[in-house]
Amino acid sequence: MPRNSSWKALLEKINTFALEIAERRAKIMDQYDPEDVSNTEESEVEDDIPIIIDPLSPISPISPISPIMSSMSDNESDSSEDTIAVLRQEEAQYRRLLGAISALRDEVLKARVLQRIPVPVMRASQLPLLVHFADFRPHLFRKKLHVDPDVFDCILDQIGGHPIFVSRRNQPQLPVAVQLAIFLNRAGHYGNAISPEDVAQWAGVSVGSIINCTHCVMVAVLDQHNQFLNIPGEESEDAEMARQWVEEGSCPGWRNGIFVADGSTINLFEKPGVYGETFYNRKSRYSLNCQVCGCTSL
């Protein structure tokens, strides 16, 4: 993908070119009677001089648009019909040129590569190291993917058969294990470490592959939502174990809680007189922490 500065510079040149063309067109039109301008018809425009712009060629400085422009002052006719004919030809030139500029702008916006790199990018994948880490250095495996090797294998078994990983083109996708490793590496880090460029260097694949792998794994994982996230029945063994854990580890009154939302703070207008420092939070304010719990009737 081209850098933003390259896109911006090229589009600015195109827009500047279009603006200067429009200004020249306005100056030419001002030389004629408004009634002559209103009498021009597109059906009578002669498109005898096509204007072709290579969408990927550099933009050259603006030059005179038509031989008619340079010879108008010398060969000015007194006949109104000749004036209208010249006006129509000028209008045809400008319409074609502005259309070509619009097409060029569309090509720039759609282009994925503005300049091809003469030397291929060197890639050295570190993914094979994960196999060694899983067998001999599990802590390094967790450092890269933030899950244990057994958990990784479990997730792989759950999403491996998803149709999103079936390629609809002749070029096959990366193995599901590789796509999952790329996704977990991005999900377990933050900041610059999860940028497609940095992950591409770590995995030894292209930036586009990093984005595609992330999207595919996200689709496969989200389809497993209802299978792994659900509320157990009130009489189930899981619910009773959860109630016992809450009663022993937190407030006994929350034993029958099913949903808890925390993180909301209520700011105090001044430091409390008793144990005031304990009310000082990470946002440099004195506040009370509000936690909401939804309980069942049991």
N, C-alpha and C positions, 0 to 999 in steps of 0.2 A: 504494500500500500504506500502511496506517496505521502510525504510529510505534509502537514497542514500548511507550512510556509510555501511549499511548491504549488499546492492547489490555489492558495490565496493569491500568489504572485501572478499565476497564469490567468485566473479569472479576472483580476484587476486589469490586466492588459486587454482582455477581451471587452470588458465593460468600457474601458477608456476608448478603445477603438470604435465601439458602437456609438458612444457619445459624440465623438468627433464627426463620425459619419452623419449622425442626426443633425448636428449643428450645420454642417455643410449643406445638407439637404434643405434646412430651413432658410439658409441664405439664398440658395438658388430659387426657392419657391417665392421668396419675397420680391424677386425681380419681375414677377408676372402679376397680371391682373387677377384678383380673387375670382372673377367670373370665369377666367380661363381655367383656373385650377379646379373649379367646381364642375366644369364641363368635361374633365378627363374621365375616361371609362376604362376599367381594367380589361374589358374584352377587346379593346382596340390597342392594348399595349403590345409592342413588338419586342419579343424576347430573342433578339438576334445575337446578343453578345452574352453568352453564359459566363458566370463568375463562379469559379471553383476554388475552394479553400481546403487544403489538406488539414484534417482535424488535428493531427499530431505534429505538424510542422510549426516552427517558431513563427511568431507574428512579426511581419515586416512593417516598417514605418509606412504611414499613410501616404499614398501617392494619388495623383489626380484620378478620379473615378472613370471618367470617360473622355474620349477625344472631343466630344461635343462640348464639354465644359470649357476646355482651353480655346475652342474656336468660336464660342458664342459671341464674344465681344467683337470679333473681327467680321463675322459673317451674319450679323444680326439682320433679320428680315423685317420688312415693314408689313408683311401680310400676317393677319391674325391666324390664318390656317397654319402657316409655317411655325408661328410661335407655339400654337397648341401641339403641333407634331413634335417640336423639340421638347416641350414640356413633358409629353407622354414618354418620350424616349428616356429623358432624365429620371422620371418617376420609376420607369421599369428598371433602370440601372440600380437605383437605390433600394427598391423592393427586393431585388435578387441579392444584393449585397447584405442587407440587413437580415434576410432569411438565412444566408450562409453563416453570418455571425451567430445567429440563434442556434443553428445546427452545431456549430463549433462549440458553443457553450454547453450544449447537451452532451456532446462527446466527452468533454473534459469532466463533467459531473459523473458520467457513467464509467470512465476509464479506471481500471484498477492499477495500472502501471504506466507512469509517464516516461520513465527512463529505465531501461534494463541495465542491471548491474553487470559490468563486463566480467567480473570474477565471481564465480558461484560462492554462496555463503557456506562456510565450513560448519558442519554439524557433528557434534559428539554427544550422543545420547548417554545419560546417566541412569536410564531405566534398568539396564541389566544389573546395576548395583543393588537394586531392591531385592533381587532373588538371593544374593549373598547376605544382605541384611536380614531377610526373613529367617534364614537358617542359622546365622551365627551372630548377628548384631541386631536383635529385635528393637533395641532402644533407638538405633539409627533409622530403622524402618518407621517407628512411631514419629520420629522427628520430621521425617519427610512427608508422611501421609496422615499423621495424627490418628491412626488406628492400629490395632495389633494385626499381625499377619492373619490370625484366625478370623478376625472380624472382616478383614479385606476379602478373604475367601468366601465368607458367608454372604457379603453384599454382592460379590461377583456371581454366586450361584443364583441369587434372587433376580438379578436384572439381566443375566447373560442371554436369556432367550427372548428378550423384548424385540419387537419388530423394528424399532428405531435403528437397531444396529445392522439391519439388512440393507445392503447397498442397492439402490435402484439404478445404478449406472454400471458401466463396465469396470470402473476402478473400484476395488474393494476398500472398505473402511479399515482403520487400524483395529487390531485386536481389542476386544472389550476390556481385557485386563489393562491394556495400555491406556485406553480412554478413561477408565475408572481411576487409575493412578494419577493421570493428569488432573482430573476433576478434584480428587482429594487433596492434591498438592495445592491447588488454588483455594479450595475451601478452607484449608488449615492454616493459611497465611493471610497477610493483609499488607496494605501499602504497595510499594513498588514491587514486592516479591511476587504478587499475583498478576502483574501485567502480562499480557500475551507475549510480549517480546522476551521477557525474562524466563517465563515458563517454556517458551519455544527453545531457548538455548539449553535449558535443563533437560528437556525431553528429546531434543534433536529432531524436531519436526517443524513445520512451517507455522506461522502465526495463525493462518486460516484454520489449520488443523486443530490448534488449541481451542479456538472459539467453537468449532464444530463439535469437538469432544465434550466440551462443557455443556453445550446445549443438549446433546444426545443423552448424556448421563442424567442431566436434570429431568428430562422427560421420563426416563426409565425409573428414576427414584420417586418422582411424584406420583407415578401410577401405582406405587406400592403403598401409598398413604393409608388407605383404608385397611390394609392388611396388618400394619404395624402400629397404627395410632387409633386407639378406640378406648371407650370408657367401659371398664368391666362392670358386670352386674353387681347390684348391692349385696347379693347373697353369695357371690363367688369367693373363692379362696384368695384370689389376688386382691380383692377389695378389703378383705379382713386383714391381710398382711399389711396393706397400706395404712389402714386405720391404726393398727398397733404401732407401726413405725412413727406415725405422726404423734400419737399420744406419748410415746416414750422419748422422742427426740425434740418435740416442740411443745406448743401449747395444748394441754389435754382437751380444751374446749373445741379444738379444731379436728377432733378425732374423726368426725363424719364429713370432713371437708372433701369436696370433689374438685373445686377450682380455686386457685389462689393467685391473686395478682398483686405484685408488690412493685416497689420502685417509685411510687408517688410520694412526694414530700410536701409538707405543709410548713411554710416559712414562718418563723417567729420574729416579732418586731425587735426583740432584744435578747441578749444572753440571759438564760434562766439563772436565778440566784442559787439554786441547789443543783449540784453536778452539772454546771453549765457547759463544761468542756465536752461532755458526752453527747451534747446536742449539736456539735459542730460537724458539718458534713464535708464531703470532698469538694463541694462547690463553694466553699468558704462562707457558708451561711449557717445560722442556727435554725434548726427545723425539726419537725416530728416526721417519722416515717410512717406512712399509711399503708396498711396491708389489708386487702379485701379477700374474704374467704366465703365461698358458697357451700353450705352444709346440707346434708340430707336429713330426713326425719328420724333416722336410726339413732 
